Amino acid sequence: MKGWHPTATLGVFGSAAACSHLLKLDAAKTAVAIAAAVSFSSGVKANFGTMMKPLHVGHCARNGLYAALLAREGYTANAATAFEHKQGFFNVFNGEGNYDAEKILPAWGKPWDIVEPGIAIKQYHCCGSTHPAIDAMLMLVREHKLKPADVERIDSWTHTRRLEHTNRPNPQSELDAKFSVQYCLARALVDGKVVIGQFEGDAYKDKKTRDLMPRIHAAAYTTAQFPADNHFGAEVKVTLRDGTVHTQKVDQPYGRTSANPLTTELLKEKFVNCAKRVLPEPRIAEMYAAIEKFERLADVRELTALTSSHQKSAARTALAASA
């Protein structure tokens, strides 16, 4: 609730650890790199809805690499207590008594997070905190063939922590719209989908979407709706003009964990939606085929070559040979 952005404030440690491994640093220098990353950890949710938010991702990747490079060259940092010190990461970022460092190690690598809960894949091109509500809304739209003209009111409930930065009934830019649960739900109903083009240029001014948004009301859900430890659920209720009410709940968005993965079809749909903005359709098909057999490629350049027109023929030959 303080407003630190986890991607930036925690991601830097993963970046520092990964880069230390790639640079083949020993344990002592890796510890220095991670301690240095403590001083590079930053990013606040106040910048959500602006260009700074996506920059947080690159910011933590860059700083993690920088920390590892400094450690390699002999730079020093408080490797022993950068986290536990009275003015270290835990106290500064959380406040004394608001964390339990003992929870970090007992299940370390058992299993690896990449296996469980797995990699979280964002299905939609907007803030992840809006995704469970979007999933619920799209389920209602598809099941009941809902139309904007038939809708009297839409109620949406998400976790209070996520509502904090997504309750934006009047977004003022395309980036601001990414964090507006009202805008995202309106788009889901108006278009029957949520795609990247809805968050570019003046798309956020779309009249049909804007006309619908005042009928969408967002609130925090209670423990009567979801367990106290569930921060990723959503409930959406649609009341029609004829008095009919439709409701849908989801415990977590699709793709959030390996236990609730995106289907192959949905993954491909998002890939094509993104790729067609920079590649011709035939190339998209080739690239998707290359990704599907990625583990059998002799060289990753066989894949990246598909992004360059003058290497297209060579890439085709290499891909055919690796099949």
WOZIZI-V877149 format. One line per field, one symbol per residue. ss: DSSP state (H for helix, E for strand, - for the rest). psi: psi as a letter, one per 40 degrees, with the letter a starting at -180 (. if undefined). A space follows every 50 residues. Layout:
ss->???
psi->???
//
This chain:
ss->---E-HHHH-HHHHHHHHHHHH----HHHHHHHHHHHHHH---EHHH--- HHHHHHHHHHHHHHHHHHHHHH----------------HHHHHH------ HHH----------HHHHH---------HHHHHHHHHHHHHHHHH---HHH EEEEEEEE-HHHH----------HHHH---HHHHHHHHHHH----HHHH- --HHH-HHHHHHH--EEEEE-------------EEEEEEE----EEEEEE -------HHH---HHHHHHHHHHHH-----HHHHHHHHHHHH-HHH---- HHHHHHH-HHHHHHHHHHHHHH-
psi->edehhdddddddddddddddddefiiddddddddddddeehihiedeiei ddddddddddddddddddddddeeiiigddfddeidfaddddddhhefig deedddfhegiidddheihhhhdifihdeedddddddddddddefiidde hdihhhhiidddddeeggegieidddddehddddddddddeeihideefi bedeehdddddddeehhhihiieddiideheeiihhhhhideehhhihih diihedieegiiiddddddddddddeeeiiddddddddddddfdeehdhe eddddeehdeedddddddddde.
//
